[in-house]
Amino acid sequence: MLQAQSAHGGSMRISTCGVLSVLATCPALTGAFAQSPAHHHEFHEDYYQTWKRPDVGGSCCNARSTSDGREVGDCEPTTAEVRSGRWYAWLRQQKRWVEIPDNLILHEINPSPEAAHLCWAFERVLCFLPPYTGG
């Protein structure tokens, strides 16, 4: 049971069923509670799950969670830039820039053209989709 303050200053109890009924009637709240690093990104269903690794085949999407809840791989939008003719992408979970090998660059429709997309697992880049550069 949860306790909350009533409008009259006293406390009241809210049962688990009461909380669940509020959540069931408000889908926006359940979506907010369902988000976690272990869940796939919003582009997963329409894009990421269909992307294939250009180097060896197989899926680009490789979401995994460790026993302590850390995310160790997935696809997500990211920042990218070209340095001396090579793509580099920001790997958020490791807080570092990674160089993108040419053989891992996808030629797919970009779901958010202003952003790059990076698929990774552990220390490895699996796939990379550059932002739309107008070319």
C-alpha positions as CSV (number, residue, x, y, z in Angstrom):
1,M,0.0,0.0,0.0
2,L,1.1,3.6,-0.7
3,Q,0.4,6.5,1.6
4,A,-0.5,9.9,0.3
5,Q,-1.7,13.2,1.9
6,S,-5.3,13.9,1.4
7,A,-6.6,17.3,0.6
8,H,-7.6,17.7,4.2
9,G,-4.2,17.1,5.6
10,G,-4.7,13.5,6.8
11,S,-3.0,10.5,5.2
12,M,-4.8,8.1,3.0
13,R,-3.8,4.7,1.7
14,I,-3.8,3.8,-2.0
15,S,-3.8,0.1,-2.8
16,T,-1.7,-1.4,-5.5
17,C,-4.9,-2.0,-7.4
18,G,-5.7,1.7,-7.2
19,V,-2.3,2.6,-8.6
20,L,-2.7,0.1,-11.4
21,S,-6.1,1.4,-12.3
22,V,-4.8,4.9,-12.6
23,L,-1.9,3.7,-14.8
24,A,-4.3,1.7,-16.9
25,T,-6.4,4.7,-17.6
26,C,-3.5,6.9,-18.4
27,P,-1.2,5.3,-21.1
28,A,1.2,8.2,-21.1
29,L,2.1,7.4,-17.5
30,T,2.7,3.7,-18.2
31,G,5.0,4.6,-21.1
32,A,7.0,6.8,-18.9
33,F,7.5,4.1,-16.3
34,A,8.3,1.5,-19.0
35,Q,11.3,3.3,-20.3
36,S,14.7,2.0,-19.2
37,P,18.1,1.6,-20.7
38,A,17.4,-2.1,-21.3
39,H,14.5,-1.3,-23.6
40,H,15.0,-0.8,-27.3
41,H,15.0,2.7,-28.7
42,E,11.8,4.1,-30.4
43,F,13.3,3.4,-33.9
44,H,13.8,-0.3,-33.1
45,E,10.5,-1.7,-34.6
46,D,10.5,0.2,-37.8
47,Y,14.3,0.5,-38.5
48,Y,16.9,-1.1,-36.2
49,Q,15.5,-4.6,-36.1
50,T,15.7,-4.8,-39.9
51,W,19.2,-3.5,-40.3
52,K,21.9,-6.1,-41.2
53,R,25.6,-5.9,-40.5
54,P,27.3,-5.1,-43.8
55,D,30.5,-6.9,-42.7
56,V,29.2,-10.3,-41.6
57,G,25.4,-10.3,-41.9
58,G,23.2,-10.8,-38.9
59,S,21.4,-8.1,-37.0
60,C,22.9,-4.7,-36.1
61,C,20.7,-4.5,-33.1
62,N,22.3,-6.3,-30.1
63,A,20.7,-5.0,-26.9
64,R,21.9,-6.8,-23.8
65,S,21.7,-6.0,-20.1
66,T,24.2,-7.2,-17.5
67,S,23.0,-8.7,-14.2
68,D,23.5,-5.3,-12.5
69,G,21.2,-3.6,-15.1
70,R,23.9,-1.9,-17.2
71,E,23.2,-1.7,-21.0
72,V,26.0,-3.3,-23.0
73,G,24.8,-2.9,-26.6
74,D,22.1,-1.5,-28.8
75,C,21.3,1.0,-31.6
76,E,20.5,4.6,-30.9
77,P,20.7,8.1,-32.5
78,T,24.1,9.8,-31.8
79,T,26.3,12.7,-32.8
80,A,28.9,12.0,-35.5
81,E,31.5,14.0,-37.4
82,V,34.0,13.6,-40.1
83,R,37.7,13.9,-39.2
84,S,40.4,13.6,-41.9
85,G,37.9,11.8,-44.1
86,R,36.8,9.2,-41.5
87,W,33.5,9.1,-39.5
88,Y,33.6,9.3,-35.7
89,A,30.5,8.7,-33.5
90,W,29.9,9.5,-29.9
91,L,29.3,6.3,-27.9
92,R,27.1,7.6,-25.1
93,Q,27.4,4.7,-22.7
94,Q,31.2,4.8,-22.7
95,K,31.4,8.6,-23.0
96,R,33.9,8.5,-25.8
97,W,34.3,9.0,-29.6
98,V,34.8,5.8,-31.7
99,E,36.2,5.6,-35.2
100,I,33.8,4.0,-37.7
101,P,35.4,1.5,-40.1
102,D,34.1,2.0,-43.7
103,N,32.9,-1.6,-43.9
104,L,30.3,-0.9,-41.1
105,I,28.6,2.0,-42.7
106,L,25.0,1.3,-43.6
107,H,23.2,2.5,-46.7
108,E,19.7,2.6,-45.3
109,I,16.9,5.2,-44.9
110,N,17.8,7.4,-42.0
111,P,14.8,7.6,-39.6
112,S,16.0,11.0,-38.3
113,P,18.2,12.5,-41.0
114,E,19.7,15.1,-38.7
115,A,21.3,12.4,-36.5
116,A,23.6,9.6,-37.0
117,H,22.7,6.1,-35.7
118,L,25.1,3.8,-34.0
119,C,24.7,0.1,-33.2
120,W,27.2,-1.3,-30.8
121,A,28.0,-4.2,-28.4
122,F,30.5,-4.1,-25.6
123,E,33.6,-2.3,-27.1
124,R,32.6,-2.9,-30.8
125,V,30.7,-0.9,-33.4
126,L,28.3,-3.2,-35.3
127,C,26.7,-0.7,-37.7
128,F,26.7,3.0,-38.3
129,L,24.3,5.2,-40.3
130,P,25.6,8.7,-41.0
131,P,23.4,11.7,-40.8
132,Y,22.0,13.0,-44.1
133,T,24.7,15.2,-45.5
134,G,22.9,16.4,-48.6
135,G,25.0,14.4,-51.0
